[in-house]
Amino acid sequence: MFDINKHILYWRDGATKDLQFADRLIKRDQEIAYGLFFVHLALEKAIKACVSKQTKQVPPRIHNLLVLAKLAEINLSQEQSDYCTRMNLYNIEGRYPDMYFPLPSLEKAKEYLALAKEMIKWLLDQL
C-alpha cells in the first residue's frame, strides 16, 4: 500500500540534507558547481514533497523545478519562478558537463544558497 506520509517525509528529509551539503560545499569548500547542483537537488526534493502531498502519488522522475511546481499547484512569485529557471541550469551542468554554463562568483553562489534556504523553508512549511 502507498504511504503518502512516508513519501512526503522522504522528500522533505532529502531536501534538508542536500541543502546542508550545498551549504558546506559553497561556504567551506568554495565548490560552486557542486554546491549549486545540490542547491537544485534540495529545491527539487522540497517541491517533490509538495507534489506528493498534492497528487497523492510518487512524483515523476523529472528535474525541471517549474514543471514540478506546476504539478504541485504551487503559486510561485515571478522572483521565485526566475530563480527556479536559473537553478535549473545548474542541474543540467551537474548532469551533463559538456553543456557548460558560466559559474557565478562565490558571492553570487552564496546569494543563491540564501534564496534556496528561504524558498525551501517556505515550501516545507506548506506540508
Beta strands, then each sheet from edge to edge (+ up, - down):
end
